[in-house]
Amino acid sequence: MPAPLNLTGQRFGELIALRVAEKSESPNPKKRFWVCRCDCGKETVVLTSYLTSGHTKSCGCRRATAMAKTMATNLKG
């Protein structure tokens, strides 16, 4: 089995990996999660593979911003 990746300090979209999540912070203690800080300032816990694959790029603030823009466009049209 390969050594676990050290993602500390690496950027993934708007997230920066701060540290490996402790078991008490992790939704699934059998998998490796990272505590990340988003550019908006919020901290979130993300699965390693979601970071490295590009699946997760923010804490969710990007989705909220995109949804607000969509709703504003739909209301105008």
Secondary structure, 3 states (H helix, E strand, C coil): CCCCCCCCCCEECCEEEEEECCCCCCCCCCCCEEEEEECCCCEEEEEHHHHHHCCCCCCCHHHHHHHHHHHHHHHHC
